Amino acid sequence: MTLFTPEDLLLYLYKESSPELTAAIETALQEDWTLREKMQVLQSSVNELDKTVVAPRMEVVLKVINYARESATEPVHHS
């Protein structure tokens, strides 16, 4: 039984593993139910991370808009 690191499994999930590593993981997945469970947990975690949406707080957006509004009303001086 080959032990795979979490990094190996992530490389496999993102299709960045070498052909040799890919083949070894696929063989092990067919034979080792604990590895299949680990892979399922890792896959669901990766899916959740891929869904994560980061947005600024409304307070920050309003401050930027107000700053832009104030800056737009200031006279422009050309040298």
C-alpha positions as CSV (number, residue, x, y, z in Angstrom):
1,M,0.0,0.0,0.0
2,T,1.4,3.4,-1.1
3,L,1.0,6.4,1.2
4,F,0.1,9.5,-0.6
5,T,0.6,13.0,0.9
6,P,-2.2,15.6,0.8
7,E,-0.1,17.4,-1.7
8,D,-0.1,14.3,-4.0
9,L,-3.9,14.2,-3.8
10,L,-4.3,17.9,-4.5
11,L,-2.0,17.6,-7.5
12,Y,-4.2,14.7,-8.7
13,L,-7.5,16.6,-8.1
14,Y,-6.2,19.6,-10.1
15,K,-4.8,17.3,-12.8
16,E,-1.3,18.5,-12.2
17,S,0.2,15.2,-11.1
18,S,2.7,13.3,-13.2
19,P,1.4,10.4,-15.3
20,E,3.1,7.9,-12.9
21,L,1.5,9.5,-9.8
22,T,-1.8,9.7,-11.5
23,A,-1.7,6.0,-12.4
24,A,-0.6,5.1,-8.9
25,I,-3.4,7.1,-7.3
26,E,-6.1,5.7,-9.6
27,T,-5.0,2.1,-8.9
28,A,-5.0,2.8,-5.1
29,L,-8.4,4.4,-5.3
30,Q,-9.8,1.2,-6.8
31,E,-8.3,-0.9,-4.0
32,D,-8.3,1.3,-0.9
33,W,-11.7,2.5,0.5
34,T,-10.1,4.8,3.1
35,L,-8.2,6.6,0.3
36,R,-11.5,7.0,-1.6
37,E,-13.1,8.5,1.5
38,K,-10.1,10.9,2.0
39,M,-10.4,11.9,-1.7
40,Q,-14.1,12.5,-1.4
41,V,-13.6,14.7,1.7
42,L,-10.8,16.6,-0.1
43,Q,-12.8,17.0,-3.2
44,S,-15.8,18.4,-1.3
45,S,-13.4,20.8,0.5
46,V,-11.9,22.0,-2.8
47,N,-15.4,22.5,-4.2
48,E,-16.4,24.6,-1.2
49,L,-13.2,26.7,-1.6
50,D,-13.9,27.2,-5.3
51,K,-17.4,28.5,-4.5
52,T,-16.2,31.0,-2.0
53,V,-17.0,34.6,-3.0
54,V,-15.3,37.5,-1.4
55,A,-16.9,40.9,-1.6
56,P,-16.0,44.1,0.2
57,R,-18.2,45.4,3.0
58,M,-20.8,48.0,2.0
59,E,-19.1,50.5,4.2
60,V,-15.9,50.3,2.2
61,V,-17.8,50.6,-1.1
62,L,-19.6,53.7,0.1
63,K,-16.3,55.3,1.3
64,V,-14.7,54.7,-2.1
65,I,-17.8,56.2,-3.9
66,N,-17.8,59.2,-1.6
67,Y,-14.1,59.8,-2.1
68,A,-14.5,59.6,-5.9
69,R,-17.4,62.0,-5.7
70,E,-15.4,64.5,-3.6
71,S,-12.4,64.2,-5.8
72,A,-14.4,64.8,-8.9
73,T,-15.7,68.2,-7.6
74,E,-12.2,69.5,-6.8
75,P,-10.7,71.7,-9.5
76,V,-8.0,70.3,-11.6
77,H,-4.8,72.4,-11.8
78,H,-2.6,72.0,-15.0
79,S,1.0,72.9,-14.8
